[in-house]
C-alpha cells in the first residue's frame, strides 16, 4: 500500500490540471543527482545541511550524507539497536547541539549523534505517558529555547522539553476550541517573535503564542485556529496545510494541498498578540492573498497542491508543487515563473513532484523530488549564459557548431554555424529566425557552412561561407528595419577562374571592414580587398620569390590597430600590411630567437588599451608583441594558460584579456604577478564545452562578450563574472590503512587523534572541501607536519597517502578551495601518533641505559637517601624542639599564673582590704601605690603567661584567640590593621591550633618590629581542604634570602620559626618582599 494514500489519491486531478502547457524558462540549469550518482533512492523527502557543512538527504530507503563527491548511506540494521529505526524517512532536522533528528514514516523518531555516529530511538510506548505519542513523524522543529517540537500523523503534536528532557503531547479535544485542531500535523514553523505555527491535515492552521519561557507548561498552551471558511475570503484557502514559511519581509506563506498558496501579509511578528486571547480564530486580524492555478494565465501558480516553500539568499521565493514542478515568485508583478521536467533536456527539472527545497551556505538551491532524486541549482549568479540547439524548440540554435557571431544595428544577434546556416536571435522575445540555403531560391544563402559574418557601416550583411563564397545582403539592416523574415536576398561573390577580379577562392575564413570602409576577405587562396565601385576584388597572395608578399595564402584573421596598422594572421606567421607600398612585413617563428613569434599559425589578434598587440596561435599559446621593440613575450601552460591553442581574444574595461581555447575560457590580467595572471573557466562553470572555435567571437557596444564553440555559444558581461566569496569548510572524510576503511566509532571529521603501530606503515586520508557548487573544481593542499617540508598542492585530488613514516608524533593538515579558487587556509587537522617497535621504545632504550649505569645510579641513590634521612631527622628534631619549647612555655606559664600570679593577687587583695578598713591610715598613699604596683605585676605576669602559652585558645577557641591577638597588637602600635578571619575552630588538632596561632602571632610581631609600615592586613580564609593565611604590609621590605641565611644575625626576623611550624603542618610558605611592602602567604592543608 502506498505510504501516503490519501495524498496521492489526488494525482488524477493534478494531472488533469497540468494538462495546460505552461511556458518554460531555461534561465537556470538544474543539475540532477539520482541513484546513478550514489543516492540511496530517488524519493527525496527532506534536505538539511549540518553545522560542519555536510548535506543530508532523507529518502524512502535510508539516510544519505553527501560531501560533494560520494554518499554515505545509513540504514536500519535489525541486529543493531543503535542503527536507524527504519529506512522510510519522512523528515530530518539538524539542531543547535550538533544532533540530527530523523522522523520516519512509521518507526518513530531518531537522534543521530554526529560524534558517536549512533542513533537513539524515541518510539511510542502505550504504557508510558511520557513517551512520544505516535511513530508516524511528519515534522520536526527546534525552537529558540531548545525545545524540540514533533508533529505526528496520528498522535498530534509533541514537544521534547530541552530543560527536563520530557515529552509533552497535545491533541485535539472536540470540547475545547483552544486545543489542537487536528491530530495529523503536517508542518511546523517558529516565527521571528517566537510563536509556533502548526499546519494540519484537515484542521487548517494553528498558532501557539509563546511567552519565551524555556519550560513548557502544557496546561497553559492555547491553540488559535485559522481555517477555511467558504463565506470568508480572508480565511485559509484550504484546511490541508503542507508547508509554512516566513519570508525576510515577515510575510507568512501557507502552502495548501488543493487550495494553492496563501500569503498572510499583515500578521507581523512584532504585532501584539493580546487581541487573540478572546477568541480562537483571527480572521479579522489577517489579510490573506490567495495564489491559485489559473489555466488561462501562464504566469499563475502552476499547481494548487503546494508541497514546499523556501526563500533563498537573494530574497527569491520558491514554491514546490505536486506534479506541477517548481515555481519562482516575482514579488513586483506577483506572478510565477514555472520550471518543469522537459523530455530531452538534461538541464531541466528531473521530476515535477517537489517534496523539499533548501539552500546550502554557498548559495546552491537543492530540490528534492518524489521519484526524480535531487536537483541542484547554482543561485550565486550565473557566470555565463548559454545558447544551444534543442531539437524540440524551434526558437533555439539551429546547429551547435558555432563559427561566427555578430550583432546588427537593431541589436539582433546573428550566429553562423557549420551546417546550420545563419540564426538571427531576438533576445527580447526569445524568437529565432533561421536563414538557410534554399535550392528553390537562387538568391538565398549560398551555403549553410557559415564561417564569417560582418555588418558594414551602411548596415549590409556580409556572410563568408566555406565553399559557397561570399554573400552580401541586397538591402542594409538598420535600427528601423525590424521585419522578422528569413527570406533575405543575397548577392553571391564566387571565384571565377576566367575573371581576375573575382573572389580568389570560395572558401572564406574571415571578413573585416577597416576604418576607411574597405571590406577585406580572407580565403584559402589569399587576402581579398573589395572595390565597392567596380564590385571586384584585388588579390594579395603569397609569392615564394617575394619576401614582401603575404607569408601564406590562408588568411585567418585581419585586424586594424589604433595606429592604423593593418595586421593579417596566417598559417605561416603574422603580417603587417603597408597600404602605401602594398607590401607586407612578416613576423615568424625563429627557433634560435626566444623573442620571436612562438608559433606561425596565427588565428586571433587584439590590441589592448596600452597599444600592446596580443596574438593567439594554434599551439604556441599567447604572444605579447611590443611594436616598439618588435619582440614577442610568450605565455604558455607553465604560466597558467590551460591550453596553447588560443582561438580568440577580447578585452574588458578593467584591462583583462579574455581568451578562448581548447580547454575553456581564460581571464588574463597581464599586470598580476606570475602565477596569478590566469583565471580559467571550463564546462563545469556553464561553458558550452571546453572546446571553442576560431573566429566565433564578438563584443557588442555594451561590453557584452560572445564566444562560440562546438556545442553552442556563451554570452556574458565581464564585470558580472564574479567569483564566489564563500570559503568552504574542509573535512576529513575517510582514513584507510592498507586501503581498508577504518572505523573509530565516530565520524571521520570528528576524529582528533589517530594512533598507529609501526606495522601500519601504509595509510591514507580522504578529505573534501564542502562547497557543492562545482565540487570537481575544488582544489586541495595537504601537509604532514613533522614529515613534509611544505604544503603539497594536489589540485582536485582529494586524498593523501603515506608509507613508512618513522615512529613519532605528526599532525596532518589539509586545506581546500571553492570551485573559484578561493582558499580556506585554516582547513582542518588531525594528530597522528605512530608507536615504535619494542626495541625502539623509550622504555627499552631507557632500560639499556639504566643497565649500563646501574652502579652509578645506585651510589647516587644511596647518597640521596642519606641526605633525605638527614633532612627528615632535622625536621623531626625541629618538630621535637618546638614541641619541647611549647611544653616548657606551658609549664612556665602555668607556674607564673598559678603560683606567682596567685601570690600577687592575694597580696593585692590584702592591701586593698586594709585600705578599705583604714581609710584614714597613716600609710594610705604608700599602700595605694603598692596596690597599683601589684596590679601592674599581675597584668605583666598574665601577659608573660599569655605569650608563653595562649590560654585563650582553650577558653575562646582559635578564631577568637587570633582576633583578640590582632586587636591587642593593633592597639599597641600606630600601624593601622585590617583583618578578615574565617571560622577555624574544629578544623585542626589543639597542637595544630597553637602552631597556627604562633604563625600569625610571630608574623604580626615581625611586622610591628621591622616593617616600618603604616598599613597592614591579616587575611585567614578557609576554602575546601585548605587554610590560606596572608599577612601583608606597605613597609620598606627586606631581602628574604639574606635574612634567612645561616650567617644572618637577626634570625630571619622570626621567619625561621614560622617556616618550621609550616613544615610541621605540611603547608607552604611564600615570602614576597619589595620596597613597596612584604606579603607572607601561608597555605595549610586542613
Secondary structure in CASP SS format (residue, H / E / C, confidence):
PFRMAT SS
TARGET T0000
AUTHOR 0000-0000-0000
METHOD secondary structure of the structure
MODEL  1
X C 1.00
X C 1.00
X C 1.00
X C 1.00
X H 1.00
X H 1.00
X H 1.00
X H 1.00
X C 1.00
X C 1.00
X H 1.00
X H 1.00
X H 1.00
X H 1.00
X H 1.00
X H 1.00
X H 1.00
X C 1.00
X C 1.00
X C 1.00
X C 1.00
X C 1.00
X C 1.00
X E 1.00
X C 1.00
X C 1.00
X C 1.00
X C 1.00
X C 1.00
X C 1.00
X E 1.00
X E 1.00
X E 1.00
X C 1.00
X H 1.00
X H 1.00
X H 1.00
X C 1.00
X C 1.00
X C 1.00
X C 1.00
X C 1.00
X E 1.00
X E 1.00
X E 1.00
X E 1.00
X E 1.00
X E 1.00
X E 1.00
X C 1.00
X C 1.00
X C 1.00
X C 1.00
X C 1.00
X E 1.00
X E 1.00
X E 1.00
X E 1.00
X E 1.00
X C 1.00
X C 1.00
X E 1.00
X E 1.00
X E 1.00
X E 1.00
X E 1.00
X C 1.00
X C 1.00
X C 1.00
X C 1.00
X E 1.00
X E 1.00
X E 1.00
X E 1.00
X C 1.00
X C 1.00
X C 1.00
X C 1.00
X C 1.00
X C 1.00
X C 1.00
X C 1.00
X C 1.00
X C 1.00
X C 1.00
X C 1.00
X C 1.00
X C 1.00
X E 1.00
X E 1.00
X E 1.00
X E 1.00
X E 1.00
X E 1.00
X C 1.00
X C 1.00
X C 1.00
X C 1.00
X E 1.00
X E 1.00
X E 1.00
X E 1.00
X E 1.00
X E 1.00
X C 1.00
X C 1.00
X C 1.00
X C 1.00
X E 1.00
X E 1.00
X E 1.00
X E 1.00
X E 1.00
X C 1.00
X C 1.00
X C 1.00
X C 1.00
X E 1.00
X E 1.00
X E 1.00
X E 1.00
X E 1.00
X C 1.00
X C 1.00
X C 1.00
X C 1.00
X C 1.00
X C 1.00
X C 1.00
X C 1.00
X C 1.00
X C 1.00
X C 1.00
X C 1.00
X C 1.00
X C 1.00
X E 1.00
X E 1.00
X E 1.00
X E 1.00
X E 1.00
X E 1.00
X C 1.00
X C 1.00
X C 1.00
X C 1.00
X C 1.00
X E 1.00
X E 1.00
X E 1.00
X E 1.00
X E 1.00
X C 1.00
X C 1.00
X C 1.00
X C 1.00
X E 1.00
X E 1.00
X E 1.00
X E 1.00
X C 1.00
X C 1.00
X C 1.00
X C 1.00
X C 1.00
X C 1.00
X E 1.00
X E 1.00
X E 1.00
X E 1.00
X C 1.00
X C 1.00
X C 1.00
X C 1.00
X C 1.00
X C 1.00
X C 1.00
X C 1.00
X C 1.00
X C 1.00
X C 1.00
X C 1.00
X C 1.00
X C 1.00
X E 1.00
X E 1.00
X E 1.00
X E 1.00
X E 1.00
X E 1.00
X C 1.00
X C 1.00
X C 1.00
X C 1.00
X C 1.00
X E 1.00
X E 1.00
X E 1.00
X E 1.00
X E 1.00
X C 1.00
X C 1.00
X C 1.00
X C 1.00
X E 1.00
X E 1.00
X E 1.00
X E 1.00
X C 1.00
X C 1.00
X C 1.00
X C 1.00
X C 1.00
X C 1.00
X C 1.00
X C 1.00
X C 1.00
X H 1.00
X H 1.00
X H 1.00
X C 1.00
X C 1.00
X C 1.00
X E 1.00
X E 1.00
X E 1.00
X C 1.00
X C 1.00
X C 1.00
X C 1.00
X C 1.00
X C 1.00
X C 1.00
X C 1.00
X C 1.00
X C 1.00
X C 1.00
X C 1.00
X C 1.00
X C 1.00
X E 1.00
X E 1.00
X E 1.00
X E 1.00
X E 1.00
X E 1.00
X C 1.00
X C 1.00
X C 1.00
X C 1.00
X C 1.00
X E 1.00
X E 1.00
X E 1.00
X E 1.00
X E 1.00
X E 1.00
X C 1.00
X C 1.00
X C 1.00
X E 1.00
X E 1.00
X E 1.00
X E 1.00
X C 1.00
X C 1.00
X C 1.00
X C 1.00
X C 1.00
X C 1.00
X C 1.00
X C 1.00
X C 1.00
X H 1.00
X H 1.00
X H 1.00
X C 1.00
X C 1.00
X C 1.00
X C 1.00
X E 1.00
X C 1.00
X H 1.00
X H 1.00
X H 1.00
X C 1.00
X C 1.00
X E 1.00
X E 1.00
X E 1.00
X E 1.00
X C 1.00
X C 1.00
X C 1.00
X C 1.00
X C 1.00
X C 1.00
X C 1.00
X C 1.00
X C 1.00
X C 1.00
X C 1.00
X C 1.00
X C 1.00
X E 1.00
X E 1.00
X E 1.00
X E 1.00
X E 1.00
X E 1.00
X E 1.00
X C 1.00
X C 1.00
X C 1.00
X C 1.00
X C 1.00
X E 1.00
X E 1.00
X E 1.00
X E 1.00
X E 1.00
X C 1.00
X C 1.00
X C 1.00
X E 1.00
X E 1.00
X E 1.00
X E 1.00
X E 1.00
X E 1.00
X C 1.00
X C 1.00
X C 1.00
X C 1.00
X E 1.00
X E 1.00
X E 1.00
X E 1.00
X E 1.00
X C 1.00
X C 1.00
X C 1.00
X C 1.00
X C 1.00
X C 1.00
X C 1.00
X C 1.00
X C 1.00
X C 1.00
X C 1.00
X C 1.00
X C 1.00
X C 1.00
X E 1.00
X E 1.00
X E 1.00
X E 1.00
X E 1.00
X E 1.00
X C 1.00
X C 1.00
X C 1.00
X C 1.00
X E 1.00
X E 1.00
X E 1.00
X E 1.00
X E 1.00
X E 1.00
X E 1.00
X C 1.00
X C 1.00
X C 1.00
X E 1.00
X E 1.00
X E 1.00
X E 1.00
X E 1.00
X C 1.00
X C 1.00
X C 1.00
X C 1.00
X C 1.00
X C 1.00
X E 1.00
X E 1.00
X E 1.00
X C 1.00
X C 1.00
X C 1.00
X C 1.00
X C 1.00
X C 1.00
X C 1.00
X C 1.00
X C 1.00
X C 1.00
X C 1.00
X C 1.00
X C 1.00
X C 1.00
X E 1.00
X E 1.00
X E 1.00
X E 1.00
X E 1.00
X E 1.00
X C 1.00
X C 1.00
X C 1.00
X C 1.00
X C 1.00
X E 1.00
X E 1.00
X E 1.00
X E 1.00
X E 1.00
X E 1.00
X C 1.00
X C 1.00
X E 1.00
X E 1.00
X E 1.00
X E 1.00
X E 1.00
X E 1.00
X C 1.00
X C 1.00
X C 1.00
X C 1.00
X E 1.00
X E 1.00
X E 1.00
X E 1.00
X E 1.00
X C 1.00
X C 1.00
X C 1.00
X C 1.00
X C 1.00
X C 1.00
X C 1.00
X C 1.00
X C 1.00
X C 1.00
X C 1.00
X C 1.00
X C 1.00
X E 1.00
X E 1.00
X E 1.00
X E 1.00
X E 1.00
X E 1.00
X E 1.00
X C 1.00
X C 1.00
X C 1.00
X C 1.00
X C 1.00
X E 1.00
X E 1.00
X E 1.00
X E 1.00
X E 1.00
X E 1.00
X C 1.00
X C 1.00
X C 1.00
X E 1.00
X E 1.00
X E 1.00
X E 1.00
X C 1.00
X C 1.00
X C 1.00
X C 1.00
X C 1.00
X C 1.00
X C 1.00
X C 1.00
X C 1.00
X C 1.00
X C 1.00
X C 1.00
X C 1.00
X C 1.00
X C 1.00
X C 1.00
X E 1.00
X E 1.00
X E 1.00
X E 1.00
X C 1.00
X C 1.00
X C 1.00
X C 1.00
X C 1.00
X C 1.00
X C 1.00
X C 1.00
X C 1.00
X C 1.00
X C 1.00
X C 1.00
X C 1.00
X E 1.00
X E 1.00
X E 1.00
X E 1.00
X E 1.00
X E 1.00
X E 1.00
X C 1.00
X C 1.00
X C 1.00
X C 1.00
X C 1.00
X E 1.00
X E 1.00
X E 1.00
X E 1.00
X E 1.00
X C 1.00
X C 1.00
X E 1.00
X E 1.00
X E 1.00
X E 1.00
X E 1.00
X E 1.00
X C 1.00
X C 1.00
X C 1.00
X C 1.00
X E 1.00
X E 1.00
X E 1.00
X E 1.00
X E 1.00
X C 1.00
X C 1.00
X C 1.00
X C 1.00
X C 1.00
X C 1.00
X C 1.00
X C 1.00
X C 1.00
X C 1.00
X C 1.00
X C 1.00
X C 1.00
X C 1.00
X E 1.00
X E 1.00
X E 1.00
X E 1.00
X E 1.00
X E 1.00
X C 1.00
X C 1.00
X C 1.00
X C 1.00
X C 1.00
X E 1.00
X E 1.00
X E 1.00
X E 1.00
X E 1.00
X C 1.00
X C 1.00
X E 1.00
X E 1.00
X E 1.00
X E 1.00
X E 1.00
X E 1.00
X C 1.00
X C 1.00
X C 1.00
X C 1.00
X E 1.00
X E 1.00
X E 1.00
X E 1.00
X E 1.00
X C 1.00
X C 1.00
X C 1.00
X C 1.00
X C 1.00
X C 1.00
X C 1.00
X C 1.00
X C 1.00
X C 1.00
X C 1.00
X C 1.00
X C 1.00
X C 1.00
X E 1.00
X E 1.00
X E 1.00
X E 1.00
X E 1.00
X E 1.00
X C 1.00
X C 1.00
X C 1.00
X C 1.00
X C 1.00
X E 1.00
X E 1.00
X E 1.00
X E 1.00
X E 1.00
X E 1.00
X C 1.00
X C 1.00
X C 1.00
X E 1.00
X E 1.00
X E 1.00
X E 1.00
X E 1.00
X C 1.00
X C 1.00
X C 1.00
X C 1.00
X E 1.00
X E 1.00
X E 1.00
X E 1.00
X E 1.00
X C 1.00
X H 1.00
X H 1.00
X H 1.00
X C 1.00
X C 1.00
X C 1.00
X C 1.00
X C 1.00
X E 1.00
X E 1.00
X E 1.00
X E 1.00
X E 1.00
X E 1.00
X E 1.00
X C 1.00
X C 1.00
X C 1.00
X C 1.00
X C 1.00
X E 1.00
X E 1.00
X E 1.00
X E 1.00
X E 1.00
X C 1.00
X C 1.00
X E 1.00
X E 1.00
X E 1.00
X E 1.00
X E 1.00
X C 1.00
X C 1.00
X C 1.00
X C 1.00
X C 1.00
X C 1.00
X C 1.00
X C 1.00
X C 1.00
X E 1.00
X E 1.00
X E 1.00
X E 1.00
X C 1.00
X H 1.00
X H 1.00
X H 1.00
X C 1.00
X C 1.00
X C 1.00
X C 1.00
X C 1.00
X C 1.00
X E 1.00
X E 1.00
X E 1.00
X E 1.00
X E 1.00
X E 1.00
X E 1.00
X E 1.00
X C 1.00
X C 1.00
X C 1.00
X C 1.00
X E 1.00
X E 1.00
X E 1.00
X E 1.00
X E 1.00
X E 1.00
X C 1.00
X C 1.00
X E 1.00
X E 1.00
X E 1.00
X E 1.00
X E 1.00
X E 1.00
X H 1.00
X H 1.00
X H 1.00
X C 1.00
X C 1.00
X C 1.00
X C 1.00
X C 1.00
X C 1.00
X C 1.00
X C 1.00
X C 1.00
X E 1.00
X E 1.00
X E 1.00
X E 1.00
X E 1.00
X E 1.00
X E 1.00
X E 1.00
X C 1.00
X C 1.00
X E 1.00
X E 1.00
X C 1.00
X C 1.00
X C 1.00
X C 1.00
X C 1.00
X C 1.00
X H 1.00
X H 1.00
X H 1.00
X C 1.00
X C 1.00
X E 1.00
X E 1.00
X E 1.00
X E 1.00
X E 1.00
X C 1.00
X C 1.00
X C 1.00
X C 1.00
X E 1.00
X E 1.00
X E 1.00
X E 1.00
X E 1.00
X E 1.00
X E 1.00
X E 1.00
X C 1.00
X C 1.00
X C 1.00
X C 1.00
X C 1.00
X H 1.00
X H 1.00
X H 1.00
X C 1.00
X C 1.00
X E 1.00
X E 1.00
X E 1.00
X E 1.00
X E 1.00
X E 1.00
X C 1.00
X C 1.00
X C 1.00
X C 1.00
X C 1.00
X C 1.00
X E 1.00
X E 1.00
X E 1.00
X E 1.00
X C 1.00
X C 1.00
X C 1.00
X E 1.00
X E 1.00
X E 1.00
X E 1.00
X E 1.00
X C 1.00
X C 1.00
X C 1.00
X C 1.00
X E 1.00
X E 1.00
X E 1.00
X E 1.00
X E 1.00
X E 1.00
X E 1.00
X E 1.00
X E 1.00
X E 1.00
X C 1.00
X C 1.00
X C 1.00
X C 1.00
X C 1.00
X E 1.00
X E 1.00
X E 1.00
X E 1.00
X E 1.00
X E 1.00
X E 1.00
X E 1.00
X E 1.00
X E 1.00
X E 1.00
X E 1.00
X E 1.00
X C 1.00
X C 1.00
X H 1.00
X H 1.00
X H 1.00
X C 1.00
X H 1.00
X H 1.00
X H 1.00
X H 1.00
X H 1.00
X H 1.00
X H 1.00
X H 1.00
X H 1.00
X H 1.00
X H 1.00
X C 1.00
X H 1.00
X H 1.00
X H 1.00
X H 1.00
X H 1.00
X H 1.00
X H 1.00
X H 1.00
X H 1.00
X H 1.00
X H 1.00
X H 1.00
X H 1.00
X H 1.00
X H 1.00
X H 1.00
X H 1.00
X H 1.00
X H 1.00
X H 1.00
X H 1.00
X H 1.00
X H 1.00
X H 1.00
X H 1.00
X H 1.00
X H 1.00
X H 1.00
X H 1.00
X H 1.00
X H 1.00
X H 1.00
X H 1.00
X H 1.00
X H 1.00
X H 1.00
X H 1.00
X H 1.00
X H 1.00
X H 1.00
X H 1.00
X H 1.00
X H 1.00
X H 1.00
X H 1.00
X H 1.00
X H 1.00
X H 1.00
X H 1.00
X H 1.00
X H 1.00
X H 1.00
X H 1.00
X H 1.00
X H 1.00
X H 1.00
X H 1.00
X H 1.00
X H 1.00
X H 1.00
X H 1.00
X H 1.00
X H 1.00
X H 1.00
X C 1.00
X C 1.00
X C 1.00
X C 1.00
X C 1.00
X C 1.00
X H 1.00
X H 1.00
X H 1.00
X H 1.00
X H 1.00
X H 1.00
X H 1.00
X H 1.00
X H 1.00
X H 1.00
X H 1.00
X H 1.00
X H 1.00
X H 1.00
X H 1.00
X H 1.00
X H 1.00
X H 1.00
X H 1.00
X H 1.00
X H 1.00
X H 1.00
X H 1.00
X H 1.00
X H 1.00
X C 1.00
X C 1.00
X H 1.00
X H 1.00
X H 1.00
X H 1.00
X H 1.00
X H 1.00
X C 1.00
X H 1.00
X H 1.00
X H 1.00
X H 1.00
X H 1.00
X H 1.00
X H 1.00
X H 1.00
X H 1.00
X H 1.00
X H 1.00
X H 1.00
X H 1.00
X H 1.00
X C 1.00
X C 1.00
X C 1.00
X C 1.00
X E 1.00
X E 1.00
X E 1.00
X E 1.00
X E 1.00
X E 1.00
X C 1.00
X C 1.00
X C 1.00
X C 1.00
X C 1.00
X C 1.00
X C 1.00
X C 1.00
X H 1.00
X H 1.00
X H 1.00
X H 1.00
X H 1.00
X H 1.00
X H 1.00
X H 1.00
X H 1.00
X H 1.00
X H 1.00
X H 1.00
X H 1.00
X H 1.00
X H 1.00
X H 1.00
X H 1.00
X H 1.00
X H 1.00
X H 1.00
X H 1.00
X C 1.00
X C 1.00
X C 1.00
X C 1.00
X E 1.00
X E 1.00
X E 1.00
X E 1.00
X E 1.00
X E 1.00
X E 1.00
X E 1.00
X E 1.00
X C 1.00
X C 1.00
X E 1.00
X E 1.00
X E 1.00
X E 1.00
X E 1.00
X E 1.00
X E 1.00
X E 1.00
X C 1.00
X C 1.00
X C 1.00
X C 1.00
X C 1.00
X C 1.00
X H 1.00
X H 1.00
X H 1.00
X H 1.00
X C 1.00
X C 1.00
X C 1.00
X C 1.00
X C 1.00
X C 1.00
X C 1.00
X H 1.00
X H 1.00
X H 1.00
X H 1.00
X H 1.00
X H 1.00
X H 1.00
X H 1.00
X H 1.00
X H 1.00
X H 1.00
X H 1.00
X H 1.00
X H 1.00
X C 1.00
X C 1.00
X C 1.00
X E 1.00
X E 1.00
X E 1.00
X E 1.00
X E 1.00
X E 1.00
X E 1.00
X C 1.00
X C 1.00
X E 1.00
X E 1.00
X E 1.00
X E 1.00
X E 1.00
X E 1.00
X E 1.00
X E 1.00
X E 1.00
X C 1.00
END
